[in-house]
Amino acid sequence: MAESIKTAVNAFYAEYSSYPSNTTGKTDTNFLSAITGNTNGGNYRGIAFLEVPPKFTNGVAANGDLGLVPPKGYGKKMTNFFIQIDSDGLGYVNPTKSGGTKVTNINVPSTVAVWADDPITNKPVGTFK
């Protein structure tokens, strides 16, 4: 799913020449609505850049886990994916700036990085090397 989110963000950029708005650094409900066809977050044409299976949207509202989440069984708590977007045009992202993650990769040469922390190893698993 992380690679699909990354592809959707890049397709959004190709369509609008700007990235979807994302102020939290996570795949929350605002981000989800922007890339799945709602006209929020800069998706003025309402294009569905990502089709999301229900197992990736069944977070627990009381835990603040709404939006895109890893499926049940991935960990005890279903948290949103983390996402970093190079909206400044630097040619890299720095995932260590995302609060709450165990990622140690800095200056990843990519426009978009998407990951989730593995609940067993506490290591990030995602679209960066």
Stockholm file with secondary structure:
# STOCKHOLM 1.0

chainA/1-129         MAESIKTAVNAFYAEYSSYPSNTTGKTDTNFLSAITGNTNGGNYRGIAFLEVPPKFTNGVAANGDLGLVPPKGYGKKMTNFFIQIDSDGLGYVNPTKSGGTKVTNINVPSTVAVWADDPITNKPVGTFK
#=GR chainA/1-129 SS CHHHHHHHHHHHHHHHSSCCCCSSSBCCHHHHHHHBTCSCTTCTTCCBCCCCCGGGSCCCGGGTCCSSCCCTTSCSSCCCCEEEECTTCCSCBCGGGSTTCCCCCCSBSSSEEEEEECTTTCCEEESCC
#=GC SS_cons         CHHHHHHHHHHHHHHHSSCCCCSSSBCCHHHHHHHBTCSCTTCTTCCBCCCCCGGGSCCCGGGTCCSSCCCTTSCSSCCCCEEEECTTCCSCBCGGGSTTCCCCCCSBSSSEEEEEECTTTCCEEESCC
//
